[in-house]
Amino acid sequence: MIKFVTTLVVFLVSTIMFGQSVFDKFDGQEEVSTIIVNKKMFEMMSKVKMDPADKEAQQYLNLIKKLDNLKVFVTSNSKITAEMRTTADKYLKTAGLEELMRVSDGGKNVRIYMKSGAKDTEVRELFMFMEGGPKDKETVLLSLTGNFDLNEISALTEKMNLPGGDDLKKASTKGKK
């Protein structure tokens, strides 16, 4: 009986943990702005009718069909920034991501990482951590998962006006081979 209960508890805990990310602890905190878009929303967004002649809109629709989750957490609180930095550093040690780009300029620090897919520019996860942004020394933690091409990121950053979008555009340009 003890084995059964132990197995059941391990199963339930792993099921709960599988559906959440290490960054979800920032969701709902008073001094953290959060954007979370799940696969179902991306599927719904991909069904929006757009002008077939609008190449940029079509590129955007093609990209969002390939996305699973987008999580963005933004704060200006120094205590939460420190906690985000620590969480990001721990995550990067275990997630198997490779560094794409690092920028340090005038107090702004940006680190962008990705988990590759089968091809050089194919991405399973794109991760960005930005500290010291231009507005109120903002800190941005962004995680985007799916199966997409790095070169398609500029369409997403323009249409969704994501924090740190300019830095993501630079990373997608850098990732072109």
VOSE-813128 format. One line per field, with one value per residue: residue number from 1; residue in three letters; y, x, z of N, C-alpha, C in turn. Coordinates in Angstrom, 3 decimals, always signed. Each point is the difference from the previous one (the first is absolute). Layout:
# residues N
num = [NUM | ...];
residuo = [ALA | ...];
nv = [Y | ...];
nu = [X | ...];
nw = [Z | ...];
cav = [Y | ...];
cau = [X | ...];
caw = [Z | ...];
cv = [Y | ...];
cu = [X | ...];
cw = [Z | ...];
# end
This chain:
# residues 177
num = [1 | 2 | 3 | 4 | 5 | 6 | 7 | 8 | 9 | 10 | 11 | 12 | 13 | 14 | 15 | 16 | 17 | 18 | 19 | 20 | 21 | 22 | 23 | 24 | 25 | 26 | 27 | 28 | 29 | 30 | 31 | 32 | 33 | 34 | 35 | 36 | 37 | 38 | 39 | 40 | 41 | 42 | 43 | 44 | 45 | 46 | 47 | 48 | 49 | 50 | 51 | 52 | 53 | 54 | 55 | 56 | 57 | 58 | 59 | 60 | 61 | 62 | 63 | 64 | 65 | 66 | 67 | 68 | 69 | 70 | 71 | 72 | 73 | 74 | 75 | 76 | 77 | 78 | 79 | 80 | 81 | 82 | 83 | 84 | 85 | 86 | 87 | 88 | 89 | 90 | 91 | 92 | 93 | 94 | 95 | 96 | 97 | 98 | 99 | 100 | 101 | 102 | 103 | 104 | 105 | 106 | 107 | 108 | 109 | 110 | 111 | 112 | 113 | 114 | 115 | 116 | 117 | 118 | 119 | 120 | 121 | 122 | 123 | 124 | 125 | 126 | 127 | 128 | 129 | 130 | 131 | 132 | 133 | 134 | 135 | 136 | 137 | 138 | 139 | 140 | 141 | 142 | 143 | 144 | 145 | 146 | 147 | 148 | 149 | 150 | 151 | 152 | 153 | 154 | 155 | 156 | 157 | 158 | 159 | 160 | 161 | 162 | 163 | 164 | 165 | 166 | 167 | 168 | 169 | 170 | 171 | 172 | 173 | 174 | 175 | 176 | 177];
residuo = [MET | ILE | LYS | PHE | VAL | THR | THR | LEU | VAL | VAL | PHE | LEU | VAL | SER | THR | ILE | MET | PHE | GLY | GLN | SER | VAL | PHE | ASP | LYS | PHE | ASP | GLY | GLN | GLU | GLU | VAL | SER | THR | ILE | ILE | VAL | ASN | LYS | LYS | MET | PHE | GLU | MET | MET | SER | LYS | VAL | LYS | MET | ASP | PRO | ALA | ASP | LYS | GLU | ALA | GLN | GLN | TYR | LEU | ASN | LEU | ILE | LYS | LYS | LEU | ASP | ASN | LEU | LYS | VAL | PHE | VAL | THR | SER | ASN | SER | LYS | ILE | THR | ALA | GLU | MET | ARG | THR | THR | ALA | ASP | LYS | TYR | LEU | LYS | THR | ALA | GLY | LEU | GLU | GLU | LEU | MET | ARG | VAL | SER | ASP | GLY | GLY | LYS | ASN | VAL | ARG | ILE | TYR | MET | LYS | SER | GLY | ALA | LYS | ASP | THR | GLU | VAL | ARG | GLU | LEU | PHE | MET | PHE | MET | GLU | GLY | GLY | PRO | LYS | ASP | LYS | GLU | THR | VAL | LEU | LEU | SER | LEU | THR | GLY | ASN | PHE | ASP | LEU | ASN | GLU | ILE | SER | ALA | LEU | THR | GLU | LYS | MET | ASN | LEU | PRO | GLY | GLY | ASP | ASP | LEU | LYS | LYS | ALA | SER | THR | LYS | GLY | LYS | LYS];
nv = [-1.190 | -0.011 | -1.077 | -0.433 | +0.393 | -0.526 | -1.048 | -0.007 | +0.254 | -0.860 | -0.798 | +0.284 | -0.073 | -1.080 | -0.389 | +0.404 | -0.499 | -1.037 | +0.333 | +0.140 | +1.265 | +0.050 | +0.633 | -0.995 | -0.112 | +0.591 | -0.920 | +1.105 | +0.193 | +0.758 | -0.115 | -1.004 | +0.570 | -0.671 | -0.649 | -0.744 | -0.588 | -0.787 | -1.259 | -0.153 | +0.994 | -0.565 | -1.137 | +0.647 | +0.560 | -1.227 | -0.012 | +1.086 | +0.528 | -0.104 | +1.171 | -0.907 | +1.235 | +0.044 | +0.047 | +1.177 | +0.249 | -0.462 | +0.694 | +0.984 | -0.211 | -0.128 | +1.054 | +0.684 | -0.583 | +0.439 | +0.928 | -0.323 | +0.734 | +1.109 | +0.225 | +1.136 | +0.265 | +1.120 | +0.512 | +0.957 | -0.983 | +0.596 | -0.228 | +0.281 | +1.080 | +0.114 | -0.185 | +0.861 | +0.788 | -0.252 | +0.164 | +1.068 | +0.378 | -0.370 | +0.613 | +1.000 | -0.316 | -0.152 | +1.078 | -0.033 | +1.261 | +0.479 | +0.703 | +0.897 | +0.753 | +0.879 | +0.949 | +0.812 | +0.925 | +0.879 | -1.064 | -0.168 | -1.112 | -0.561 | -1.108 | -0.565 | -1.007 | -1.148 | -0.801 | -0.560 | +0.033 | -0.632 | +1.190 | +0.642 | +0.419 | -1.302 | +0.510 | -0.645 | +0.775 | +1.173 | +0.353 | +1.028 | +0.523 | +1.068 | +0.613 | +0.965 | -0.364 | +0.630 | -0.730 | +0.908 | -0.177 | -0.234 | -1.071 | -0.679 | -0.954 | -0.571 | -0.835 | -0.451 | -0.870 | -0.974 | +0.094 | +1.020 | +0.830 | +0.113 | -0.177 | -0.699 | +0.133 | +0.656 | -0.907 | -0.879 | +0.467 | +0.154 | -1.123 | -0.589 | +0.822 | -1.034 | +0.021 | +0.773 | +0.380 | +1.184 | -0.437 | -0.430 | +1.159 | +0.605 | -0.751 | +0.299 | +1.233 | -0.055 | -0.577 | +0.912 | -1.104];
nu = [+0.825 | +1.083 | +0.382 | -1.249 | -0.090 | +1.196 | -0.327 | -1.165 | +0.623 | +0.962 | -0.965 | -0.754 | +1.067 | +0.422 | -1.270 | -0.082 | +1.185 | -0.410 | -1.187 | +0.906 | +0.380 | +1.314 | -0.452 | -0.868 | +1.013 | +0.395 | -0.793 | -0.679 | +1.308 | -0.222 | +1.296 | -0.711 | +0.308 | -1.076 | +0.618 | -1.096 | +0.527 | -1.065 | +0.275 | -1.005 | +0.556 | +1.198 | -0.630 | -0.655 | +1.147 | +0.425 | -1.222 | +0.603 | -1.004 | +1.011 | +0.335 | -0.291 | -0.226 | -0.404 | +1.196 | +0.101 | -1.266 | +0.247 | +1.135 | -0.706 | -0.992 | +0.941 | +0.545 | -1.106 | -0.133 | +1.248 | -0.687 | +0.610 | +0.999 | -0.535 | +1.100 | -0.554 | +1.061 | -0.606 | +1.109 | -0.259 | -0.523 | +0.930 | -0.853 | -1.043 | +0.683 | +0.435 | -1.260 | -0.392 | +1.015 | -0.227 | -1.301 | +0.269 | +0.906 | -0.843 | -0.979 | +0.834 | +0.296 | -1.333 | -0.315 | +1.313 | -0.019 | +0.142 | +1.051 | -0.922 | -0.264 | +0.971 | -0.731 | +1.022 | -0.948 | +0.742 | +0.358 | -0.184 | -0.466 | +0.313 | -0.665 | +0.336 | -0.815 | +0.398 | -1.033 | +0.984 | -0.503 | -0.596 | -0.436 | +0.978 | -1.005 | -0.241 | -1.051 | +0.341 | +1.004 | -0.571 | +1.112 | -0.588 | +1.102 | -0.749 | +1.101 | -0.561 | -1.206 | -0.341 | -1.094 | +0.243 | +1.111 | -0.816 | -0.491 | +0.430 | -0.866 | +0.494 | -1.013 | +0.473 | -1.006 | +0.450 | -0.244 | +0.837 | +0.061 | +1.239 | +0.069 | -0.956 | +0.933 | +0.593 | -0.687 | +0.388 | +1.236 | -0.149 | -0.646 | +0.802 | +0.885 | +0.836 | +0.063 | +0.999 | -1.040 | +0.578 | +0.236 | -1.269 | -0.320 | +0.849 | -0.540 | -1.181 | +0.466 | +0.468 | -1.186 | -0.169 | -0.016];
nw = [+0.000 | +0.767 | -0.700 | +0.098 | +1.254 | +0.220 | -0.740 | +0.630 | +1.132 | -0.328 | -0.419 | +1.055 | +0.771 | -0.660 | +0.068 | +1.246 | +0.292 | -0.730 | +0.483 | +0.913 | -0.083 | +0.097 | -1.071 | +0.084 | +0.826 | -1.135 | -0.495 | -0.098 | -0.051 | +1.044 | +0.114 | -0.536 | -1.155 | -0.370 | -0.984 | -0.050 | -1.058 | +0.054 | -0.273 | +0.825 | +0.676 | -0.123 | +0.298 | +0.964 | +0.387 | -0.235 | +0.537 | +0.424 | -0.667 | -0.866 | -0.470 | -0.952 | -0.419 | +1.259 | -0.578 | +0.616 | -0.284 | -1.200 | +0.032 | +0.531 | -0.856 | -0.926 | +0.595 | +0.223 | -1.177 | +0.071 | +0.669 | +1.148 | +0.479 | +0.458 | +0.721 | +0.410 | +0.774 | +0.419 | +0.543 | +0.877 | +0.719 | +0.744 | +0.986 | -0.758 | -0.415 | +1.246 | +0.369 | -0.943 | +0.345 | +1.296 | -0.209 | -0.743 | +0.889 | +0.962 | -0.646 | -0.252 | +1.251 | +0.007 | -0.696 | -0.080 | +0.371 | -1.226 | +0.349 | -0.314 | +1.072 | +0.251 | +0.594 | +0.208 | +0.223 | +0.605 | +0.679 | -1.283 | +0.559 | -1.156 | +0.322 | -1.164 | +0.269 | -0.547 | -0.147 | -0.672 | -1.235 | -0.979 | -0.391 | -0.649 | -0.755 | +0.155 | +0.625 | +1.108 | +0.431 | +0.176 | +0.628 | +0.603 | +0.511 | +0.305 | +0.423 | +0.725 | -0.359 | -1.100 | +0.157 | +0.905 | -0.712 | -1.001 | +0.566 | -1.057 | +0.294 | -1.099 | -0.137 | -1.153 | +0.006 | -0.740 | -1.297 | +0.069 | -1.016 | +0.395 | -1.306 | +0.590 | +0.918 | -0.994 | -0.670 | +0.902 | +0.061 | -1.295 | -0.268 | +0.900 | -0.561 | -0.061 | +1.350 | -0.351 | -0.720 | +0.208 | +1.229 | +0.017 | -0.587 | +0.824 | +0.939 | -0.550 | -0.099 | +1.239 | +0.201 | -0.949 | -0.720];
cav = [+1.190 | +1.159 | +0.151 | +0.562 | +1.406 | +0.701 | +0.083 | +0.937 | +1.346 | +0.350 | +0.220 | +1.252 | +1.116 | +0.167 | +0.508 | +1.410 | +0.724 | -0.023 | +1.038 | +1.314 | +0.290 | +0.545 | +1.436 | +0.263 | +0.582 | +1.457 | +0.304 | +0.413 | +0.874 | +1.359 | +0.905 | -0.661 | -0.048 | -1.329 | -0.371 | -1.443 | -0.431 | -1.449 | -0.586 | +0.169 | +1.380 | +0.090 | -0.672 | +0.898 | +1.158 | -0.406 | -0.148 | +1.336 | +0.255 | +1.150 | +0.228 | -0.898 | +0.777 | +0.560 | -1.014 | +0.070 | -0.611 | -1.430 | -0.512 | -0.015 | -1.112 | -1.244 | -0.167 | -0.304 | -1.391 | -0.846 | +0.342 | -0.695 | +0.872 | +1.228 | +0.524 | +1.211 | +0.589 | +1.289 | +0.668 | +1.059 | -0.219 | -0.535 | -1.288 | -0.990 | -0.116 | -0.909 | -1.341 | -0.422 | -0.282 | -1.267 | -1.047 | -0.129 | -0.630 | -1.417 | -0.616 | -0.098 | -1.062 | -1.325 | -0.063 | -0.403 | +1.080 | +0.575 | +1.455 | +0.602 | +1.387 | +0.682 | +1.421 | +0.818 | +1.350 | +1.073 | -0.508 | -0.980 | -1.302 | -0.894 | -1.328 | -0.748 | -1.398 | -0.819 | -1.444 | -0.266 | -1.124 | -0.850 | +0.841 | +1.059 | +1.144 | -0.481 | +0.296 | -0.627 | +0.983 | +1.244 | +0.553 | +1.286 | +0.668 | +1.366 | +0.845 | +1.391 | +0.558 | +1.457 | +0.503 | -0.305 | -1.114 | -1.223 | -1.320 | -0.801 | -1.408 | -0.478 | -1.377 | -0.315 | -1.384 | -0.486 | -0.571 | +1.083 | +0.415 | +1.215 | +1.124 | +0.463 | +0.723 | +1.423 | +0.157 | -0.103 | +1.149 | +1.175 | -0.103 | -0.089 | +1.084 | -0.632 | +0.651 | -0.568 | -0.420 | +0.435 | -0.919 | -1.272 | +0.176 | -0.085 | -1.405 | -0.764 | +0.366 | -0.651 | -1.435 | -0.363 | -0.575];
cau = [-0.825 | +0.885 | +0.557 | -1.054 | -0.177 | +1.212 | -0.044 | -1.064 | +0.468 | +1.038 | -0.685 | -0.755 | +0.938 | +0.652 | -1.002 | -0.187 | +1.226 | +0.210 | -0.811 | +0.421 | +1.417 | +0.621 | -0.255 | -1.399 | -0.096 | -0.089 | -1.353 | -0.908 | +0.635 | -0.521 | +0.893 | +0.454 | -0.945 | +0.116 | -0.685 | +0.085 | -0.822 | +0.123 | -0.171 | -1.386 | -0.155 | +0.729 | -0.827 | -1.124 | +0.542 | +0.420 | -1.182 | -0.482 | +0.105 | +0.827 | +0.185 | +1.036 | +1.062 | +0.851 | +1.037 | +0.406 | -1.080 | +0.042 | +1.174 | -0.411 | -0.935 | +0.758 | +0.786 | -0.775 | -0.454 | +1.100 | +0.333 | -0.698 | -0.181 | +0.761 | -0.093 | +0.799 | -0.145 | +0.689 | -0.052 | +0.964 | +0.323 | +1.363 | -0.016 | -0.525 | +1.036 | +1.028 | -0.583 | -0.083 | +1.370 | +0.388 | -0.812 | +0.466 | +1.327 | -0.191 | -0.656 | +0.963 | +0.961 | -0.594 | -0.947 | +0.634 | -0.101 | +1.280 | -0.044 | -0.063 | +0.443 | +0.102 | +0.269 | +0.102 | +0.164 | -0.582 | -0.808 | -0.956 | +0.610 | -0.925 | +0.522 | -0.976 | +0.388 | -0.976 | +0.157 | -0.106 | -0.756 | +0.737 | +0.786 | +0.776 | -0.807 | -1.221 | +0.025 | -0.998 | -0.244 | +0.766 | -0.017 | +0.677 | -0.005 | +0.488 | +0.000 | +0.415 | -0.598 | -0.113 | -1.113 | -0.008 | +0.916 | -0.789 | +0.564 | -0.912 | +0.306 | -0.869 | +0.187 | -0.866 | +0.218 | -0.708 | +0.901 | -0.042 | +1.276 | +0.501 | -0.156 | -1.390 | -0.255 | -0.283 | -1.437 | -0.673 | +0.312 | -0.692 | -1.452 | -0.409 | +0.654 | +0.542 | +1.129 | +1.269 | -0.173 | +1.128 | +1.107 | -0.342 | +0.210 | +1.445 | +0.385 | -0.451 | +0.906 | +1.270 | -0.161 | -0.060 | +1.268];
caw = [+0.000 | +0.061 | -1.347 | -0.846 | +0.365 | -0.421 | -1.459 | -0.340 | +0.331 | -0.975 | -1.268 | +0.062 | +0.081 | -1.305 | -0.930 | +0.316 | -0.344 | -1.450 | -0.620 | +0.454 | -0.164 | +1.208 | +0.032 | +0.340 | +1.343 | -0.142 | -0.457 | +1.062 | +0.980 | -0.148 | -0.723 | -1.223 | -1.118 | -0.580 | -1.237 | -0.228 | -1.122 | -0.126 | -1.335 | -0.457 | -0.471 | -1.264 | -1.006 | -0.321 | -0.716 | -1.340 | -0.838 | -0.364 | -1.438 | -0.362 | -1.432 | -0.513 | -0.649 | +1.057 | +0.270 | +1.410 | +0.776 | -0.270 | +0.717 | +1.404 | +0.170 | -0.115 | +1.222 | +1.212 | -0.083 | +0.462 | +1.384 | +1.075 | +1.165 | +0.162 | +1.361 | +0.191 | +1.327 | +0.018 | +1.304 | +0.308 | +1.399 | +0.090 | +0.697 | -0.952 | -1.028 | +0.525 | +0.012 | -1.408 | -0.447 | +0.611 | -0.624 | -1.389 | +0.028 | +0.328 | -1.153 | -1.099 | +0.303 | -0.182 | -1.122 | -1.251 | -0.983 | -0.415 | -0.079 | -1.330 | -0.006 | +1.290 | -0.204 | +1.194 | -0.523 | +0.801 | +1.105 | -0.521 | -0.260 | -0.694 | -0.327 | -0.783 | -0.146 | -0.718 | -0.092 | -1.432 | -0.534 | -0.939 | -0.910 | +0.657 | +0.426 | +0.634 | +1.430 | +0.876 | +1.058 | -0.034 | +1.353 | +0.115 | +1.292 | -0.200 | +1.197 | -0.196 | -1.208 | -0.047 | +0.793 | +1.435 | +0.298 | -0.067 | -0.214 | -0.822 | -0.138 | -1.072 | -0.461 | -1.138 | -0.396 | -1.179 | -0.983 | -0.970 | -0.570 | +0.642 | -0.926 | +0.031 | +1.246 | -0.205 | -0.234 | +1.292 | +0.855 | -0.532 | +0.150 | +1.397 | +0.734 | +1.200 | +0.662 | -0.442 | -1.381 | -0.834 | +0.255 | -0.636 | -1.441 | -0.221 | +0.160 | -1.163 | -1.085 | +0.307 | -0.172 | -1.417 | -0.447];
cv = [+1.259 | +0.248 | +0.663 | +1.489 | +0.821 | +0.190 | +1.011 | +1.439 | +0.466 | +0.309 | +1.341 | +1.219 | +0.226 | +0.530 | +1.491 | +0.801 | +0.070 | +1.142 | +1.410 | +0.201 | +0.583 | +1.487 | +0.350 | +0.602 | +1.530 | +0.444 | +0.373 | +0.851 | +1.452 | +0.907 | -0.635 | +0.054 | -1.306 | -0.097 | -1.499 | -0.348 | -1.489 | -0.462 | +0.225 | +1.412 | +0.192 | -0.665 | +0.888 | +1.198 | -0.359 | -0.146 | +1.337 | +0.203 | +1.270 | +0.066 | -0.898 | +0.732 | +0.584 | -1.066 | -0.035 | -0.662 | -1.515 | -0.655 | -0.133 | -1.183 | -1.343 | -0.278 | -0.431 | -1.403 | -0.955 | +0.199 | -0.774 | +0.926 | +1.223 | +0.470 | +1.177 | +0.554 | +1.256 | +0.620 | +1.130 | -0.120 | -0.696 | -1.366 | -1.106 | -0.199 | -0.980 | -1.442 | -0.548 | -0.395 | -1.361 | -1.169 | -0.253 | -0.716 | -1.497 | -0.734 | -0.234 | -1.109 | -1.382 | -0.168 | -0.415 | +1.031 | +0.485 | +1.509 | +0.449 | +1.349 | +0.530 | +1.442 | +0.676 | +1.406 | +1.008 | -0.476 | -1.007 | -1.282 | -0.921 | -1.307 | -0.758 | -1.386 | -0.732 | -1.474 | -0.347 | -1.182 | -0.773 | +0.806 | +1.098 | +1.135 | -0.422 | +0.120 | -0.747 | +0.944 | +1.194 | +0.633 | +1.311 | +0.514 | +1.357 | +0.773 | +1.418 | +0.610 | +1.493 | +0.574 | -0.468 | -1.192 | -1.335 | -1.250 | -0.811 | -1.426 | -0.548 | -1.430 | -0.278 | -1.420 | -0.358 | -0.724 | +0.957 | +0.341 | +1.327 | +1.228 | +0.569 | +0.895 | +1.463 | +0.247 | -0.027 | +1.242 | +1.262 | -0.051 | +0.003 | +1.076 | -0.495 | +0.839 | -0.689 | -0.444 | +0.395 | -0.938 | -1.375 | +0.075 | -0.131 | -1.451 | -0.808 | +0.311 | -0.708 | -1.505 | -0.442 | -0.511 | +0.091];
cu = [+0.873 | +0.628 | -1.007 | -0.178 | +1.207 | +0.021 | -1.039 | +0.431 | +1.053 | -0.638 | -0.727 | +0.918 | +0.668 | -0.974 | -0.219 | +1.219 | +0.224 | -0.737 | +0.424 | +1.470 | +0.536 | -0.301 | -1.427 | -0.171 | -0.087 | -1.389 | -0.868 | +0.646 | -0.375 | +0.892 | +0.603 | -1.126 | +0.253 | -0.766 | +0.213 | -0.976 | +0.261 | -0.332 | -1.405 | -0.227 | +0.742 | -0.789 | -1.153 | +0.491 | +0.364 | -1.176 | -0.604 | +0.212 | +0.801 | +0.116 | +1.123 | +1.158 | +0.980 | +1.003 | +0.397 | -1.045 | -0.009 | +1.173 | -0.323 | -0.930 | +0.718 | +0.807 | -0.871 | -0.605 | +1.031 | +0.323 | -0.844 | -0.314 | +0.886 | -0.235 | +0.953 | -0.328 | +0.849 | -0.158 | +1.025 | +0.465 | +1.358 | +0.054 | -0.482 | +0.994 | +1.079 | -0.502 | -0.120 | +1.379 | +0.458 | -0.740 | +0.461 | +1.357 | -0.099 | -0.604 | +1.002 | +1.023 | -0.546 | -0.809 | +0.619 | -0.131 | +1.395 | -0.157 | +0.015 | +0.688 | +0.039 | +0.378 | +0.040 | +0.318 | -0.714 | -0.909 | -1.053 | +0.756 | -1.054 | +0.717 | -1.107 | +0.568 | -1.061 | +0.325 | -0.300 | -0.904 | +0.896 | +0.899 | +0.712 | -0.861 | -1.313 | +0.127 | -1.129 | -0.352 | +0.919 | -0.168 | +0.770 | -0.130 | +0.657 | -0.149 | +0.387 | -0.521 | -0.212 | -1.119 | +0.120 | +0.875 | -0.744 | +0.850 | -1.049 | +0.532 | -1.001 | +0.360 | -1.029 | +0.319 | -0.867 | +0.982 | -0.012 | +1.394 | +0.398 | -0.213 | -1.412 | -0.307 | -0.362 | -1.484 | -0.760 | +0.242 | -0.695 | -1.482 | -0.445 | +0.639 | +0.567 | +1.104 | +1.290 | -0.033 | +1.142 | +1.191 | -0.264 | +0.191 | +1.476 | +0.457 | -0.437 | +0.872 | +1.341 | -0.084 | -0.064 | +1.352 | +0.112];
cw = [+0.000 | -1.364 | -0.930 | +0.264 | -0.451 | -1.510 | -0.450 | +0.260 | -0.998 | -1.350 | -0.006 | +0.027 | -1.352 | -1.043 | +0.220 | -0.437 | -1.508 | -0.677 | +0.382 | -0.282 | +1.309 | +0.154 | +0.407 | +1.396 | -0.058 | -0.454 | +1.199 | +1.085 | -0.311 | -0.843 | -1.251 | -1.031 | -0.734 | -1.306 | -0.156 | -1.112 | -0.190 | -1.417 | -0.545 | -0.549 | -1.315 | -1.128 | -0.429 | -0.818 | -1.437 | -0.960 | -0.416 | -1.493 | -0.231 | -1.505 | -0.511 | -0.674 | +1.026 | +0.448 | +1.478 | +0.891 | -0.185 | +0.727 | +1.489 | +0.270 | -0.074 | +1.262 | +1.174 | -0.032 | +0.609 | +1.484 | +1.001 | +1.168 | -0.095 | +1.420 | +0.114 | +1.376 | +0.042 | +1.384 | +0.056 | +1.445 | +0.119 | +0.694 | -0.952 | -1.139 | +0.447 | -0.003 | -1.431 | -0.535 | +0.521 | -0.651 | -1.432 | -0.039 | +0.300 | -1.193 | -1.134 | +0.225 | -0.326 | -1.277 | -1.332 | -1.112 | -0.372 | -0.164 | -1.458 | -0.008 | +1.426 | -0.287 | +1.358 | -0.469 | +0.894 | +1.114 | -0.428 | -0.339 | -0.593 | -0.282 | -0.725 | -0.278 | -0.815 | +0.150 | -1.446 | -0.300 | -0.958 | -0.942 | +0.787 | +0.539 | +0.648 | +1.513 | +0.713 | +1.158 | -0.217 | +1.374 | +0.016 | +1.432 | -0.194 | +1.302 | -0.387 | -1.276 | +0.104 | +0.867 | +1.445 | +0.378 | +0.032 | -0.178 | -0.745 | -0.064 | -1.015 | -0.361 | -1.082 | -0.438 | -1.195 | -0.890 | -1.187 | -0.475 | +0.632 | -0.880 | -0.003 | +1.206 | -0.219 | -0.249 | +1.317 | +0.849 | -0.497 | +0.285 | +1.461 | +0.866 | +1.334 | +0.636 | -0.420 | -1.452 | -0.913 | +0.169 | -0.623 | -1.512 | -0.334 | +0.086 | -1.212 | -1.209 | +0.187 | -0.260 | -1.445 | -0.451 | -1.496];
# end
